[in-house]
Amino acid sequence: MALVKKYAVMFEPFETEGLEYVKEGCGAMWDDKSPIKTFETKEQAEVEMKKWNTGVIVEYGYET
């Protein structure tokens, strides 16, 4: 198995709850089963990060 490196964006929805991943679909409809939104390049992740006041880019890898 190989580790594929992608990027994800995390943000802090509420000051007391810590960071959460940006997920696929409409934010109002996210739940614990919603897939994490990933990006092939850091530049793509930066576009998403700018949508969130507390957004940060993180490396997100998974095995294939």
Rosetta silent file (secondary structure, phi, psi, omega in degrees, C-alpha in Angstrom):
SEQUENCE: MALVKKYAVMFEPFETEGLEYVKEGCGAMWDDKSPIKTFETKEQAEVEMKKWNTGVIVEYGYET
SCORE:     score description
SCORE:     0.000 S_00000001
   1 L     0.000  144.118  179.049    0.000    0.000    0.000 S_00000001
   2 L  -113.653  147.933  177.503    1.133    3.521   -0.772 S_00000001
   3 E   -92.115  120.868  179.046    0.384    6.675    1.156 S_00000001
   4 E   -95.962  125.101 -179.204   -1.236    9.317   -1.055 S_00000001
   5 E   -93.292  125.663  173.975   -0.641   12.869    0.158 S_00000001
   6 E  -130.525 -177.738  178.872   -3.497   15.301   -0.173 S_00000001
   7 E  -125.151  151.093  176.308   -4.459   18.434    1.678 S_00000001
   8 E  -136.399  166.056  178.116   -7.451   19.278    3.827 S_00000001
   9 E  -118.079  134.094  175.014   -8.673   22.416    5.563 S_00000001
  10 E  -116.603  151.971  177.211   -9.494   22.599    9.248 S_00000001
  11 E  -146.043  166.466  179.949  -11.279   25.429   11.039 S_00000001
  12 L  -108.111   98.595 -176.241  -12.500   26.262   14.517 S_00000001
  13 L   -67.007  -35.373  178.988  -16.308   26.480   14.394 S_00000001
  14 L  -140.396  138.336 -174.305  -16.618   27.427   18.069 S_00000001
  15 L   -54.177  -31.224 -174.749  -13.827   28.612   20.350 S_00000001
  16 L   -93.480   -6.553 -173.109  -14.426   25.896   22.918 S_00000001
  17 L  -103.776   -4.525  178.332  -14.803   22.906   20.586 S_00000001
  18 L    81.065 -169.649 -175.381  -11.424   22.818   18.817 S_00000001
  19 L   -83.477  151.652  178.415  -10.683   22.236   15.145 S_00000001
  20 E  -139.543  145.860  176.339  -12.908   20.436   12.652 S_00000001
  21 E   -73.329  145.034  167.818  -12.300   19.370    9.055 S_00000001
  22 L   -71.122  135.263 -176.355  -14.131   21.080    6.202 S_00000001
  23 E  -116.682  167.654  179.699  -16.357   18.384    4.705 S_00000001
  24 L   -67.068  147.040  175.361  -17.991   17.736    1.354 S_00000001
  25 L    87.582 -167.568 -177.707  -21.328   19.420    0.640 S_00000001
  26 L   -75.391  129.761 -177.750  -23.178   22.200    2.395 S_00000001
  27 H   -55.977  -32.058 -179.645  -21.817   23.061    5.853 S_00000001
  28 H   -68.978  -17.863 -176.151  -25.307   23.193    7.346 S_00000001
  29 H  -104.311    1.018 -178.238  -25.804   19.529    6.396 S_00000001
  30 L   -64.791  145.887  169.038  -22.507   18.075    7.735 S_00000001
  31 L  -143.142 -173.678 -176.313  -22.566   15.290   10.266 S_00000001
  32 L   -67.439  -13.319  179.177  -20.030   12.805   11.630 S_00000001
  33 L   -98.686   -5.581  179.645  -20.435   10.616    8.521 S_00000001
  34 L   -66.087  134.736 -179.581  -19.807   13.407    5.978 S_00000001
  35 L   -70.835  145.032  178.111  -16.605   12.799    3.984 S_00000001
  36 E   -70.871  134.844  178.586  -13.679   15.148    4.515 S_00000001
  37 L   -78.808  121.762 -179.302  -13.101   17.481    1.582 S_00000001
  38 E  -118.884  161.207 -175.623   -9.581   16.895    0.224 S_00000001
  39 E  -132.599  143.416 -179.941   -7.485   18.663   -2.378 S_00000001
  40 L   -70.850  -34.262 -176.832   -4.789   17.445   -4.767 S_00000001
  41 L  -127.193  158.515  177.962   -2.643   20.571   -4.344 S_00000001
  42 H   -66.002  -33.429  179.606   -1.905   23.065   -1.620 S_00000001
  43 H   -63.141  -40.645  177.117   -3.026   25.855   -3.956 S_00000001
  44 H   -63.860  -40.841  179.209   -6.496   24.294   -4.249 S_00000001
  45 H   -65.339  -33.974  179.449   -6.674   24.009   -0.459 S_00000001
  46 H   -63.422  -35.766  177.561   -5.710   27.693   -0.102 S_00000001
  47 H   -60.915  -45.695  178.599   -8.798   28.713   -2.095 S_00000001
  48 H   -67.347  -41.929 -177.335  -11.012   26.820    0.386 S_00000001
  49 H   -57.330  -36.227 -177.473   -9.045   28.036    3.418 S_00000001
  50 L   -66.998  -13.628  177.966   -9.781   31.667    2.518 S_00000001
  51 L   -78.927  -13.870 -173.178  -13.500   30.966    3.023 S_00000001
  52 L  -118.772  130.892 -179.891  -12.956   30.343    6.754 S_00000001
  53 L   -59.766  -36.962 -175.870  -11.822   32.934    9.327 S_00000001
  54 L  -110.124   18.995 -175.382   -9.881   30.349   11.312 S_00000001
  55 L   -66.501  140.679  173.785   -8.969   28.035    8.406 S_00000001
  56 E  -137.042  147.629  178.314   -5.637   26.214    8.285 S_00000001
  57 E   -92.903  135.816  176.379   -4.270   23.780    5.706 S_00000001
  58 E  -128.784  150.176  173.530   -3.130   20.370    6.888 S_00000001
  59 E   -75.616  137.275 -177.153   -1.558   17.454    5.059 S_00000001
  60 E  -133.374  109.901 -178.206   -4.033   14.620    4.825 S_00000001
  61 E  -112.074  153.512  174.095   -2.779   11.225    3.676 S_00000001
  62 E  -148.108  155.992 -177.408   -4.496    7.938    3.182 S_00000001
  63 E   -86.967  143.259  177.141   -3.419    4.499    2.024 S_00000001
  64 L  -113.893    0.000    0.000   -4.353    3.088   -1.356 S_00000001
